[in-house]
């Protein structure tokens, strides 16, 4: 597949988004404005008119679109997401860069910070911050891309690529499950289990799209749990996931009767936007190990944070 080239520049660390117009006949022969108002009604017609006439919404060739531009199925439009600074206050924790080489950036991510722009987060994301980081301006910051996932609520070590030519080599490690990741977590103490304790279950998307649940069936999620330290009624655990299902560690621990301390999703989801910065989720991506696909050298990176 031919790589899509974005005709708009990165501004203030924010990379433009793009949308390929769908093949939906009800919009044929209508203005693009009509489709956008239907697709994104929360912006409003006046808002879309202003955006389309601003010169910052363009087609694939970089030509500005406007409120009279027709809807053409299959065409791409490029634009900047808009969230006011007042609606997106700063998340009061800083990332730490652990390592940079010609291929990778290794970061120690704080709790509460999303990795990529999404929903109500645009500027206050790891990706946007790194594109503006003074120690990374010698790189092509537009090419910084996460290689794997790390939840907003989870802190710890994370790999990002800034070299498009070798990115796929590192992504394949995760697809082939040749990367070893370990986490630390604080949760209620269970002394009746024999450690290391292995959990396996089948995980699927929950009734709410942002949750995961266990169901009957062939196991597709595997975790090893070790007790590292006793802290009164709680324990410090090492969690080693052998698969990468969404929220796997949080769900496995919850269903053992050991929900992670300060979990805002399990067992009961809290209202989004009501984060208590004094109560971070007690889950830390502690280390990551792999054989470097370029150099063949064994590498290990570890978070400097502690729970």
N, C-alpha and C positions, 0 to 999 in steps of 0.2 A: 504494500500500500504506500502510495506517495505521501511523504511527510507534509503535513499542513503547515504553511508558513503564516505566522501572525503578522499582519501589516502594521499593527500599532505597537509602540514602544512600551517598555516597562516604566511606569511612573510611580515614584515614591515606594518602590518595592512591589507594586501591584501589577501583576501580569494581566493583560486583557483576557476576557472570556470570549468564547465563540459559540454560536448556535447554528446548526444546519437546519434550514427550514424544512419541515416535514411535508410529505406528500399527502396532504389532507385537502380534498377537493372543495370543501366548504369555503376555503380561503382563496381559491384560484380567482384571478381577475380582481381581487380586492387589494386595497393598500396594505403594505406591511404593517402600518399603524394598527389596523383592525386586528390582525393576528396577535400583535404584541399585547394589546389591551385585553384580548381573550386569554392569552397564555400567562400573563403576569398582571392580573387585575389590581394587585396591591399597589402597583406603581401609579396607576390612574392615567386617564387619557392625557391630561395636561402634562403630567410627568413625562410620558412617552413622546409627546410632541416636542417638549423642550430638549429631551435627549437626542431625538432624531435630527433636530435642527441645530445641534451644538457643534457638529463636525467631528464628534468623537465616537460616532457609530458608523462603521465603514463596511464595505463589501470585501470580498477576497482580494481584489486588486487595489485596495486602499482608498477607493473612491468613497467620499462621504455619502451616506444615505440621508433621506429627509422624510417628512411626513407624507409626501406624495409618492414615494418609492413603491412600486408594485410588489406584491408578494410573489416570489418565484421559488417553487418547491425545489429543494436540492441545493440552493445557493446558501452560502455561509455569510453570517454577519458577525462582526467583531465589536465588542463594546466593553466598557469598564463598569463593574458593579459599583453601586453607590450606597455607602453607609456613612452617615455623618459621624464626625469624631465624638459629638456629644452622645450619640447612641451607642458608641463603642469605647467605653473607658479603658484605660490601660490595665492590663493584667499585671499585678505588682510583683512579678517574679521574673528572673532573667535566665536565659539559656547560657550554657557555657560550651565553648568550642573545645573539644578534646584533641582533635587531630584534623589536619588538612594535607592531602597529597594531590597528585595530578588527576586523580579519579574521584576521590571520596572526601566528604566532610563528615566528621563524627561529632555529634552534639549530645550534650547532657541536657535533656529537655525538662523544664520544671512542670509541676502539677498545674492544671487548669488551662494550659496553653494549647490550643488546637494546632495541628500540624499544617493543614492547608485551609485556605479560605473556604468557608461554607456557612450557609445560614446567616446568623447574626455576627459572624466573625469575618473580618476582612484584613484590617491592618494588624490586629492583635493575633497573629498566627506565627508559628515558627518559620514558615517559608517566607513570609513578607519581611520578618525581622532579619533573616539571614541575607536576603537580597540587599538590605541596607547596611549590613554589618561592616564597620570600617576595616576589619581584618580580612574581609573577603572581596574587596573591591578590585583586586588584581585578577579575579576570575570573571568569567562570563556569567554574571549572577542570574541572568534570565534562564540559564540552563539548570539551575539548582532544582532538583526533583527528589522527593523522598523515594527510597527503594523499598521500604516496607511500612507497615502501619504501626501507629502507637496512639492509643486513645487519648483524647483531650485530658481526661482525669488522671492518666497514668504518667508518672515521671520516669526519666531514665535515659539510657543510651540509645541512640538512633543513628542510622546511616542514611546519608543523602548523596546523590551523584551530582556532579557539576560538569561531567564530560559525556556528552551525548554519544560519542563513538564507543565508549566502553560500558555504558549504563546497562545494556542488556546482559553483559557478562555477570554483573552483580545481581541483577534481578533473577537470573536463572538459579542462583544459589538458593534463593528462597522458594522458588517453584519446585526445585528438586529436594528441598528439605535437608540440605547439607549444612545449614547454619544452626549452631547450638545457642539458644537464648536461655538465660536464667533470670528469674524474678525473685524479689523478696516481698513479703506481705505480712501485715499484722492482722490477726483475726482471733476469735475466741479459741481458747485452748481446748484441745481434745487429747487426753492422755490414754484413751482406750484404743486408739489406732496404733497399728504397728508401722513404724516409719523405717525406710521410705514407703509411702503409701501410693499406690497407683490407682488412678481413676480413669475409667473409659465409659463413654456414653455417646448417644447420637444427638447432635445439636442441629437445630433448624431456626429460622427466623421466627421471632415471637409474633403474637397477635399485633403488638405495636412494632412498627418496622425497625425501631432503634434498639429493640431488645432481642435476646437470644433465649431459647428454651430447650430443655431436654425432652426427647420423645422416645417411645419404644422403637427398636430397630437396630440394625447393624451399627456398631460404634464407628464414629468418624472423628472423635475428639479424645485425645489421650494426654494425661498430665501426671507427673510424678511430684509428690509432696514430701518435703523433709522438714522436721522440726529443728530449728537452729538454736532457739533460745526461749526460755520461759519468762514471761513478764506478768506475773500475777495471774489474772484470769485470762490473759491473752498469750499468744505465742508469736514469735517471729519465725516465719516459714520461708523455705526456699521452694519455689515452684518452677518446674521445668516442663514447658509445653512441648509435646512431640508432634503436635499439629497446630494449625493457626486459625482456628475458628474465632469469629468475633465474640469478644467477652468470655472466651473459654475459661480463663482462670477464675473470673468473678463468679460464673455460673457453677463451676465445679465446686468451689469453696462454699458457696451458698447452699448447695444441695447436700453438702456434708454437715450442715448446721453450723458452718463457720464463715458467715458472711464477712467480707473484708470491712475493716473499720472505716467509717465515713464514706461508704459506697452510696452514691446518690441515685443509683439505678436499681440495685438489687439488695434486699427483696422488694423494696417499694420505691418506684421512681419519684423523685422530687421535681418540683416545677422548674423548668429551664429558666435560667436567668437569675436564680436565687442562690448562686454559689456563695458558700461561706469560706472565705480564704483562710480562715483559722482552722479549718477542718479538711485538709487534703485527703483524698483517697489513699489509704495505706497500701499502695502497690507501686513497686519500683522495678523498672527494667534494669537489672543490676549489671548484666554482662552479655556480651555477644562474641562468639568465636566462629572462625571459618578459615578455610584455606583460600587465600587470595587467588581468584581465577586468572589474574594477569601475571603476578610474580611467582605464584606457587608457594608463597610463604604462609605459615600458620600465623593468624592474627587474632588478638584478643583485645577488646576494649571494655572498660568497666566504668560505671557511673561513680562519681565522687559523692553522691548524696547518700544519706542514711535515713531510715524510717524511725 
